[in-house]
Amino acid sequence: MASRTRLGIILITIIAMQLLFVTAIHAAGPVHVVQRGETLSGIAAQYNITYMALKEANSLRNASLIYVGQRLLIPSAEQAAVMAQVNQSTTTVTRAQPGDGRWIDISIATQTMLVYQGQTVIRTFTVSTGQPSMPTVRGRFQIYGKALSQTMAGPGYIQPDVPYVMYFSGAYAIHGSYWHNEFGRAISHGCVNLLPWDAAWLYNWAALGTPVIVH
């Protein structure tokens, strides 16, 4: 009887872990692995999104050079619309107004970002902060610089076309990441990684001077 009880507990635990895993993958967004003979326009059609939305979500310079085994992030129609709005905007970068109540809270322990308006959380994002050997800086900061897209480089890496970059302390920035789908894990080179469409929304929302708290 005891052995059956233990077996039941083990099975329940396994099922719960599987559900958590599926939930985490869903939260990060679907991924398409490129197969032989596929084109970007064909893949976009499979998911009922536009060619440009798929190209922008993955920061592809030359969409004809996708390769077998490449992992592509797939945005929803709503997420694609957010990126398109930001990419097509001609609005100049604004500065936060005193007392507007906007601020960003980043938890390294939970790998989450809470976006506040006053004391109300208006958005929650899963992030990827710095790996143990290259930890994200902790403290109270402000967004001091923004770039719609730029190349980032450091010891052992060069990453072109990093989208929706928001600097908050020296070279530390919040930005979109199209090259991995491991949000919820601390694997970055020190920056705070977001899914491209989440970064696009934040880029549009956060003005220069917006407070950022990392803990």
C-alpha positions as CSV (number, residue, x, y, z in Angstrom):
1,M,0.0,0.0,0.0
2,A,2.8,2.4,0.9
3,S,4.6,1.6,-2.3
4,R,1.5,2.4,-4.3
5,T,1.1,5.7,-2.4
6,R,4.7,6.6,-3.2
7,L,4.2,5.7,-6.8
8,G,1.2,7.9,-7.0
9,I,3.1,10.9,-5.5
10,I,5.9,10.4,-8.0
11,L,3.5,10.3,-10.9
12,I,1.7,13.5,-9.7
13,T,5.1,15.2,-9.4
14,I,6.1,14.2,-12.9
15,I,2.8,15.5,-14.3
16,A,3.1,18.7,-12.4
17,M,6.7,19.3,-13.7
18,Q,5.5,18.6,-17.3
19,L,2.7,21.1,-16.9
20,L,5.2,23.7,-15.6
21,F,7.5,23.0,-18.5
22,V,4.8,23.4,-21.1
23,T,3.6,26.6,-19.4
24,A,7.1,28.1,-19.4
25,I,7.5,27.3,-23.1
26,H,4.2,28.8,-23.9
27,A,5.1,31.9,-22.0
28,A,8.3,32.3,-24.0
29,G,6.5,32.0,-27.3
30,P,6.5,29.3,-30.0
31,V,9.6,28.4,-31.9
32,H,9.8,27.0,-35.4
33,V,12.8,24.9,-36.4
34,V,13.6,25.4,-40.1
35,Q,13.3,22.3,-42.3
36,R,14.9,21.6,-45.6
37,G,13.2,23.5,-48.5
38,E,11.3,25.9,-46.3
39,T,11.3,29.7,-47.0
40,L,10.6,32.5,-44.6
41,S,7.4,33.5,-46.5
42,G,6.2,29.9,-46.3
43,I,6.9,29.6,-42.6
44,A,5.1,32.9,-42.0
45,A,2.1,31.6,-43.9
46,Q,2.0,28.5,-41.7
47,Y,1.5,30.7,-38.6
48,N,-0.8,33.2,-40.3
49,I,1.6,36.1,-39.8
50,T,3.3,38.4,-42.3
51,Y,6.7,37.8,-43.8
52,M,7.9,41.1,-42.3
53,A,6.7,40.2,-38.8
54,L,8.7,37.0,-38.9
55,K,11.7,38.9,-40.2
56,E,11.6,41.6,-37.6
57,A,11.0,39.2,-34.7
58,N,14.2,37.4,-35.5
59,S,16.2,40.5,-36.7
60,L,17.0,38.8,-40.0
61,R,19.1,41.0,-42.3
62,N,18.8,38.6,-45.3
63,A,15.7,36.5,-45.1
64,S,16.9,34.3,-48.0
65,L,19.7,33.0,-45.9
66,I,17.8,31.0,-43.3
67,Y,19.3,27.5,-42.7
68,V,18.1,24.1,-41.8
69,G,17.9,23.7,-38.0
70,Q,17.6,27.4,-37.4
71,R,15.2,28.3,-34.5
72,L,12.8,31.1,-35.3
73,L,10.7,32.9,-32.7
74,I,7.1,33.1,-33.9
75,P,5.1,36.2,-32.8
76,S,1.4,36.3,-32.5
77,A,-0.5,38.9,-34.7
78,E,-0.8,41.2,-31.7
79,Q,2.9,40.9,-30.9
80,A,3.8,41.5,-34.5
81,A,1.7,44.6,-34.5
82,V,3.5,46.0,-31.4
83,M,6.9,45.6,-33.2
84,A,5.5,47.2,-36.4
85,Q,4.2,50.2,-34.6
86,V,7.5,50.9,-32.9
87,N,9.6,50.2,-36.0
88,Q,7.5,52.5,-38.1
89,S,7.2,55.3,-35.5
90,T,8.9,58.6,-36.3
91,T,8.3,59.9,-32.8
92,T,11.4,61.3,-31.1
93,V,12.7,59.7,-27.9
94,T,10.9,61.4,-25.0
95,R,12.1,62.1,-21.4
96,A,10.1,60.9,-18.4
97,Q,8.1,63.6,-16.7
98,P,8.5,64.1,-13.0
99,G,5.7,62.3,-11.1
100,D,4.4,60.3,-14.0
101,G,4.8,57.2,-11.9
102,R,6.5,54.9,-14.4
103,W,9.2,52.5,-13.2
104,I,10.6,49.0,-13.8
105,D,11.4,46.3,-11.3
106,I,13.7,43.4,-12.3
107,S,14.1,40.4,-10.0
108,I,17.2,38.3,-10.7
109,A,15.9,35.6,-8.3
110,T,12.6,35.0,-10.2
111,Q,13.8,36.2,-13.6
112,T,10.9,38.5,-14.0
113,M,10.3,42.1,-14.8
114,L,7.3,44.0,-13.4
115,V,6.3,47.2,-15.1
116,Y,4.7,49.7,-12.8
117,Q,2.4,52.7,-13.2
118,G,2.5,54.1,-9.7
119,Q,1.9,51.2,-7.4
120,T,0.0,49.2,-10.1
121,V,1.7,46.4,-12.1
122,I,0.6,46.9,-15.7
123,R,2.8,44.3,-17.4
124,T,4.8,41.3,-16.3
125,F,7.6,39.8,-18.4
126,T,9.9,36.8,-18.1
127,V,13.5,37.9,-18.6
128,S,17.0,36.4,-18.9
129,T,19.6,38.2,-16.8
130,G,23.4,37.7,-16.6
131,Q,24.9,34.3,-16.0
132,P,26.8,33.8,-12.8
133,S,30.1,34.6,-14.4
134,M,28.7,37.9,-15.9
135,P,26.0,39.0,-13.5
136,T,23.6,41.8,-14.1
137,V,24.4,44.9,-12.0
138,R,22.1,45.4,-9.0
139,G,20.8,48.7,-7.7
140,R,18.7,51.7,-8.6
141,F,19.2,53.3,-12.1
142,Q,17.4,55.2,-14.8
143,I,17.1,54.6,-18.5
144,Y,19.7,57.0,-20.0
145,G,19.9,55.9,-23.7
146,K,17.9,54.1,-26.3
147,A,18.6,52.6,-29.7
148,L,16.1,50.9,-32.0
149,S,18.8,48.4,-33.2
150,Q,22.5,48.1,-32.8
151,T,25.4,45.6,-32.8
152,M,26.6,44.6,-29.3
153,A,30.0,43.0,-28.6
154,G,32.1,41.8,-25.7
155,P,34.7,39.1,-24.8
156,G,33.9,36.2,-27.1
157,Y,30.8,37.4,-28.8
158,I,29.5,39.8,-31.4
159,Q,25.7,40.1,-31.7
160,P,24.4,42.1,-34.7
161,D,21.0,43.9,-34.9
162,V,20.1,43.7,-31.2
163,P,16.6,45.2,-31.1
164,Y,15.0,47.8,-28.8
165,V,18.0,48.6,-26.6
166,M,17.5,50.6,-23.4
167,Y,20.6,51.4,-21.4
168,F,20.3,51.8,-17.7
169,S,23.9,51.5,-16.3
170,G,27.0,51.8,-18.3
171,A,27.0,49.0,-20.9
172,Y,24.1,47.2,-19.1
173,A,20.9,47.4,-21.1
174,I,17.4,45.9,-21.4
175,H,16.9,44.7,-25.0
176,G,15.2,42.2,-27.2
177,S,16.8,38.8,-27.8
178,Y,16.1,36.8,-31.0
179,W,19.0,34.3,-30.6
180,H,17.6,32.2,-27.8
181,N,14.3,31.2,-26.2
182,E,15.6,30.4,-22.7
183,F,13.8,33.2,-20.9
184,G,13.4,32.5,-17.2
185,R,17.1,31.4,-17.0
186,A,20.1,33.6,-16.2
187,I,22.2,33.1,-19.4
188,S,23.0,36.5,-20.8
189,H,26.3,38.4,-20.8
190,G,24.9,40.8,-18.2
191,C,22.1,42.6,-20.0
192,V,18.4,41.9,-19.3
193,N,17.0,40.0,-22.3
194,L,13.3,40.1,-23.3
195,L,11.4,38.5,-26.1
196,P,11.6,40.9,-29.1
197,W,7.9,41.9,-29.0
198,D,8.0,42.4,-25.2
199,A,11.1,44.6,-25.6
200,A,9.3,46.6,-28.4
201,W,6.4,47.3,-26.1
202,L,8.7,48.4,-23.3
203,Y,10.8,50.5,-25.7
204,N,7.7,52.4,-26.7
205,W,6.5,52.8,-23.1
206,A,9.7,53.7,-21.2
207,A,11.0,57.2,-21.7
208,L,14.5,58.4,-20.9
209,G,14.8,58.8,-17.1
210,T,12.4,55.9,-16.3
211,P,13.6,54.4,-13.0
212,V,14.9,50.8,-13.1
213,I,15.4,48.8,-10.0
214,V,17.4,45.5,-10.2
215,H,17.6,43.2,-7.2
